[in-house]
Amino acid sequence: MSNQNTPHRSEKRMTLPSRFQKEVQAHLSRNSQQISPPSHLNENSGSCKGKVYNPQQVQRCIKDILAKYSNGFWVSKLPQIYKELYKQDLPPEAIKDLETWTHICTVERTCSSNPSELLLYPAKEQTTSSPSSLILKSNPTTGRVPSSSSPADKPSQSPVQQRPQLRRSGSHPPPSRYLSSPSPPSSPATLSPELKLKLEELLLKYSSGLWAHALPQLFQDTYKIKLPAHVLENLHLLSDIFTIDYPMPDNPKRAILYRKSSTGGGGEDESCNRRGSSASEDEQRVKQEAETRVCDHSVPSLQIPKEEYPSVLVVEATNTNEVLLRYIGESYSQAQESMENEMREFYNLDKSKLTCLSSPSLGQLVAVRAEEEEEVLRARVCEDMEDKVKVYFVDHGFSEVISKAKLFELHEKFFKLPFQSTKCKLAGLEPFCQEPAVLKKFEVMANGRILLSEILERGKTPLVVLYDTSQDDDVNINAACMKALQDKTLTSPLQVNSAYMNVTISSVCSDGTIYCQLPSRGLAKLNEILENIEKYFHSQVTSEFLVSRPFCGKGCLARYKGKWSRIEITNLHGSRVLDILFIDVGVQASVEVFELREIPQKFLRDLMAIPPQAIKCCLADLSVSIGSWTPDTVQWLREKVLNTTDCSMKVAKVDESKQCVYVHLFTDKNFHDPARSLNHQMAKSDLFKQQPDVFLTSHSSPIKLSTHTAPTKTSSNSDITNGSPKSTSVVAKPHLRRVLSGPSGGSNANSSSPSQTSQPSSSSLQLPPLLELPPAGNNIDVYVSVACHPGHFVLQPWRDMYKLVVMMGEMILFYNQTDKTPLNVEKNQIYAAKVENNWYRVLVKGVLTNGLVSVYELDYGKHELVNCTQLRVLDKEFRQLPFQGITAQLAGVKTRQWSEEASIVFRNHVEKKPLVAQLEAAQEAANPWDRKLTVFLVDTSQEERDIWVHDIMADFADELAADM
């Protein structure tokens, strides 16, 4: 996040008002929060008044158009098509009359009232006297915050004087679901119940929805028969069992299907949906607990923390399905510490008045004086042993036999805190929950340590993934325990100065790293098992192998070159798109979740015992500088080794810390002659000679702003054809790239690289439409993604936020499957940029001579520095959705230079939070990213009252001035 607009601290030392001192200090001492999901509004398509028109003539024209476009199109495209065909403008009144012309066309209304989000189809055959369309109309606000009255109806008072009670309907956006309209005339009337049952069974596995285009392959893989072709053309026939969503406004054939019984709206971001549902589950449990409490001394149930990644202290595990732990946090470990301090004072204040429990009953809650430090802890009686008793310490998770003299009655005020010791289940380890190797590994890595937990499933025993974040790289504890099952004898140990023949090079990365396979018992056994799995899948007609709950570190199967291969999930982008690593060939890819399969139980243990067969190698004795591995160099090496079946190599060094082997590589068996090695050939060639610096243009084109050249990327991920990666490589660190043709038009491009002459110019690509805003005085549900100070923050409209989430998932799939291409980077141009593991739509703000580029994330409002190799052309598909980040300033406060302390208070109240914005004014501009709003911000999360942020900032400024 850029704080470039935040004013510098005043030289004069300021004394903060007492009510804000703790807040500022707390902010300065804590880490920054995680970025939360984004959101946005629908596209704007205004209309103007037209002249009187001939409806019959327009109807005839529209009927002809629909005969040509029988599969339908967006209503917003109709004026353009009409003008192109008939050389005249479509009368605006015709748009309004479309829904009444049921004999001419069928209008399908989405969840939005926006005309740009209506779909137009040919009229349905009138076989029955049914209504012309089955439309589930929704209010434009969809049950959200009620908008203020229109300006004409509003009193003259400002929002500061007149404040309606604002209410949100939840912490996440409304479900964006609707029933589809009837289809074109050629569509069949119904689908068979058997077919619907099969489709519903498939969707049962994908609670977060499934792209409709995935159905044919998924259906055939699962049921061994083809999906009838007319299903995708007539999705409305599934409207009784599914809800259908169109997140790509420009493409009515891109639909997501959801089971109607599934919880949460399809339009929600997955993580937001997960948090929302978990919160409602917690509320339900609290309610049930209140109803069933039988006495004042009962202890409330422990609620799972609402955050997605709570910290936990692992106590012990004798079974990975019942790992004993304690949550860390204010309402958990801190509350326990406070209670135990109070217990120590209470039971040690006057020991003479305390009476020991000589006859405790089984299950009774008691106070127990510990052996050391006069600690007093809560415990439950487990077993009576005459003068001793066995107790279980309910907050610490262990048992102990103690003297009855240390037992006291537990005072009722110590019944209020839930028992802090609880259990969880480790995801992915269920079949091996009591395996000695797994438990031993877990004990070494986790017992007695504070770890980060990712909660996948909330319930009585939550399903979690544990991470050790204390090291430079986070360690997935679940995945590490699974690796304990590997049989090390199934791989060939590599020794220095040893030579190996029949080496298969499976991958060449963009930084020159190679992955290879060596003949071994493990590889032979792996190939045998995978062949048996292929046969097994062909014989099974079931959906049980579909992966319904992906998580990082999970091992499963995906297709590589048409065959099922082992993969590990390395990163998730929501719940539909994820990054995977083919562990036996060293290839990374981005895929959709429906492309994965569970490992059948009968093969699981044998497959888990085989270590990954991809060995990471680097070419020895190559002294090259950063950026020397150009696309030409990498391509040369790939051509030499990828299609060669008789490679050999000699090991020069084994680096255990980097898990890398340095080798001399040969394309034949003559490893005795160093001069024949590829290392020697590359060192003697011109491949690593000094390359020109990256060419970056810094001229600006402030009006015609779009992308310029063909895609490029930092990591060379696998190409996917029919869901299967075709080539090679693991993500590499960013490195500089040279441009193969200069700006003067002289072409010296290598023939193996795409020609730049075929690339579109900057001015030829179109910007997305402007984000639609309501009139002044209306309310918008927003998410504040960036907050510098009251004079500068960035809003994301919350409505239909899922469209941005879906688009970013599509960007990952698109760009991670595209090879690198040289790119001329221009200032003030729009690109796609890879930042960490995601792709963003960005504006280039500046270029540096060292190959770094300053970019502004147009959907999130953040500034980043990225390598020029991480920029790509923004494809047309990703230029349909309006940019979601809108710069704003706070209304109701005087414009001033805000101090750092004031900025901290403001950020604490608004940043990374869903709020209601009341629009005061909008300052339009030539470019979408230069628009600026003036808004009142209101926090409606509290039931009793709304919090107007400008009041807080005004009070802060007044108290600060009074204290100075």
Secondary structure, 3 states (H helix, E strand, C coil): CCCCCCCCCCCCCCCCCHHHHHHHHHHHHCCCCCCCCCCCCCECCCCCCCCCCCHHHHHHHHHHHHHHCCCCEEHHHHHHHHHHHHCCCCCHHHHHHHHHCCCCEEEEECCCCCHHHEEEEECCCCCCCCCCCCCCCCCCCCCCCCCCCCCCCCCCCCCCCCCCCCCCCCCCCCCCCCCCCCCCCCCCCCCCHHHHHHHHHHHHCCCCCEEHHHHHHHHHHHHCCCCCCHHHHCHHHHCCCEEEECCCCCCCCCCEEEECCCCCCCCCCHHHHHHHHHHHHHHHHHHHHHHHCCCCCCCCCCCCCCCCCCEEEEEECCCCCCEEEEEECHHHHHHHHHHHHHHHHHHHCCHHHCCECCCCCCCCEEEEECCCCCCEEEEEEEEEECCEEEEEECCCCEEEEEEHHHEEECCHHHHCCCCCCEEEEECCCHHHCCCHHHHHHHHHHHCCCEEEEEEEECCCCCEEEEEECCCCCCEEHHHHHHHCCCCHHHCCCCCCCCEEEEEEEEEECCCCCEEEECCCHHHHHHHHHHHHHHHHHHHCCCCCCECCCCCCCCEEEEEECCEEEEEEEEEEECCCEEEEEECCCCEEEEEEHHHCECCCHHHHHHHHCCCCCCEEEEECCCCCCCCCCCHHHHHHHHHHHCCCCCEEEEEEEEECCCCEEEEEEECCCCCCCHHHCHHHHHHHCCCCCCCCCCCEEEEECCCCCCCCCCCCCCCCCCCEECCEECCCCCCCCCCCCCCCECCCCCECCCCCCCCHHHCCCHHHCCCCCCECCCCCCCEEEEEEEEEEECCEEEEEECCCCHHHHHHHHHHHHHHCCCCCCCCCEEECCEEEEEECCEEEEEEEEEECCCCEEEEEECCCCCEEEEEHHHEEECCHHHHCCCCCCEEEEECCCCCCCCCHHHHHHHHHHHCCCEEEEEEEEEECCCCHHHCEEEEEEEECCCCCCCEEHHHHHHHHHHHHHHHC
